C-alpha cells in the first residue's frame, strides 16, 4: 500500500516541479523583456538628437567574432 502511494506522491511532485520550471522560464522572459523596455526608455533623447541603439550588442558581436 505504501509503495503505490509513494509513487503517486513522486509523480505529483514531479508534475509540480515541471509546472514551476515552466513558470520560471516565462517569468525570466518577461523580466528580460522589461529590462529591454527600460533600457529603451533610458536612451530617449529630448533635445532632437538621435541615438542609435543596438540591442544585445555584446551577444551579436560575440557571434560575429567566433
PAZAPA-4460 file (N, C-alpha, C; in steps of 0.05 Angstrom, whole numbers, plus 32768, in hexadecimal, padded with zeros to 4 digits):
% residues 66
    n_x    n_y    n_z   ca_x   ca_y   ca_z    c_x    c_y    c_z   seq   type   mol
   8010   7FE8   8000   8000   8000   8000   8011   8019   8000     1      X     A
   8027   8018   800E   8038   8030   8010   8047   8036   7FF6     2      X     A
   804E   8022   7FE7   805D   8026   7FCE   804D   8034   7FB9     3      X     A
   8034   802C   7FB3   8024   803B   7FA0   801F   8058   7FA8     4      X     A
   801B   805C   7FC2   8017   8077   7FCD   8030   8088   7FC9     5      X     A
   8047   807C   7FCE   8060   808A   7FCA   8065   8091   7FAD     6      X     A
   805E   807E   7F9B   8062   8083   7F7E   8050   809A   7F75     7      X     A
   8037   809A   7F7E   8024   80AF   7F78   802F   80CA   7F82     8      X     A
   8039   80CA   7F9A   8043   80E3   7FA6   805B   80ED   7F96     9      X     A
   806D   80DB   7F8E   8084   80E3   7F7E   807B   80EE   7F63    10      X     A
   8068   80E1   7F56   805E   80EB   7F3C   8051   8107   7F3F    11      X     A
   8042   810B   7F55   8036   8125   7F5A   804B   813A   7F5F    12      X     A
   805F   8133   7F6E   8076   8145   7F73   8084   814D   7F59    13      X     A
   8088   8139   7F48   8095   813E   7F2E   8084   8151   7F1D    14      X     A
   806A   814D   7F1D   8058   815E   7F0E   8059   817B   7F18    15      X     A
   8059   817D   7F32   805B   8198   7F3E   8075   81A6   7F37    16      X     A
   808B   8197   7F38   80A5   81A2   7F31   80A7   81AA   7F14    17      X     A
   809B   8199   7F02   809A   81A0   7EE6   808B   81BA   7EE1    18      X     A
   8074   81BC   7EEE   8064   81D4   7EEB   8073   81ED   7EF6    19      X     A
   8080   81E9   7F0C   8090   8200   7F17   80A7   8208   7F05    20      X     A
   80B3   81F4   7EF8   80C9   81FA   7EE5   80BF   8209   7ECD    21      X     A
   80A7   8202   7EC3   809B   8210   7EAC   8095   822D   7EB5    22      X     A
   8089   8230   7ECD   8083   824B   7ED7   809C   825C   7EDA    23      X     A
   80B1   824F   7EE3   80CB   825D   7EE7   80D5   8267   7ECC    24      X     A
   80D4   8256   7EB8   80DE   825F   7E9D   80CD   8276   7E92    25      X     A
   80B3   8275   7E96   80A1   828A   7E8C   80A8   82A4   7E9B    26      X     A
   80AC   82A2   7EB5   80B3   82BA   7EC5   80CE   82C6   7EBD    27      X     A
   80E1   82B4   7EB7   80FB   82BE   7EAE   80F9   82CD   7E94    28      X     A
   80E8   82C3   7E81   80E4   82D0   7E68   80D7   82EC   7E6C    29      X     A
   80C3   82ED   7E7E   80B6   8306   7E84   80C9   831A   7E90    30      X     A
   80DA   8311   7EA2   80EE   8322   7EAF   8101   832D   7E9A    31      X     A
   810A   831C   7E88   811C   8324   7E72   810F   8339   7E60    32      X     A
   80F6   8334   7E5A   80E7   8347   7E49   80E4   8362   7E58    33      X     A
   80DE   8362   7E71   80DC   837B   7E81   80F7   8389   7E82    34      X     A
   810D   8379   7E84   8128   8385   7E85   812D   8394   7E6B    35      X     A
   8126   8388   7E54   812B   8395   7E3A   8119   83AE   7E37    36      X     A
   8100   83AC   7E41   80EF   83C3   7E40   80FA   83DA   7E50    37      X     A
   8105   83D4   7E68   8111   83E8   7E79   8129   83F4   7E6C    38      X     A
   813A   83E4   7E60   8152   83EE   7E52   814A   8400   7E3B    39      X     A
   8135   83F9   7E2D   812B   840A   7E17   8122   8425   7E21    40      X     A
   8115   8425   7E38   810B   843E   7E44   8123   8450   7E4C    41      X     A
   8139   8445   7E54   814F   8454   7E5E   815F   8462   7E47    42      X     A
   815B   8459   7E2E   816A   8465   7E18   8159   8479   7E08    43      X     A
   8142   8480   7E12   8131   8493   7E05   813D   84AF   7E08    44      X     A
   8140   84BD   7DF1   814B   84D8   7DF1   8135   84ED   7DEF    45      X     A
   8138   8502   7DFE   8124   8517   7DFD   812E   8531   7DF0    46      X     A
   8147   8530   7DE6   8153   8548   7DDA   8155   8547   7DBC    47      X     A
   8148   8533   7DB0   8147   8532   7D93   815D   8520   7D87    48      X     A
   8170   8517   7D97   8185   8505   7D8C   817B   84E8   7D8D    49      X     A
   8184   84D8   7D7A   817D   84BC   7D79   8194   84AB   7D83    50      X     A
   818E   8498   7D93   81A3   8485   7D9C   819B   8469   7D91    51      X     A
   81AD   845D   7D83   81A8   8442   7D78   81AE   842E   7D8E    52      X     A
   819C   841C   7D93   81A0   8408   7DA7   819E   83ED   7D9A    53      X     A
   81B3   83DD   7D9F   81B3   83C1   7D95   81AE   83AF   7DAD    54      X     A
   8197   83A3   7DAE   8191   8391   7DC5   81A2   8378   7DC4    55      X     A
   81AA   836F   7DDB   81BA   8356   7DDE   81D4   8358   7DCD    56      X     A
   81E1   836F   7DCE   81F9   8374   7DBE   820F   8360   7DC4    57      X     A
   8214   835B   7DDD   822A   8349   7DE5   8225   832D   7DDA    58      X     A
   820C   8323   7DDC   8206   8309   7DD2   820A   8308   7DB3    59      X     A
   8200   831C   7DA6   8202   831D   7D88   821F   831E   7D80    60      X     A
   822F   832F   7D8D   824B   8331   7D86   825A   8317   7D8C    61      X     A
   8253   830A   7DA2   825F   82F1   7DA9   825A   82DB   7D94    62      X     A
   8242   82DB   7D89   823B   82C8   7D74   824B   82CE   7D5B    63      X     A
   824E   82E7   7D54   825C   82EF   7D3C   827A   82EA   7D3D    64      X     A
   8285   82EC   7D55   82A2   82E9   7D58   82AA   82CB   7D57    65      X     A
   8299   82BA   7D63   82A0   829E   7D64   8299   828F   7D4A    66      X     A
***
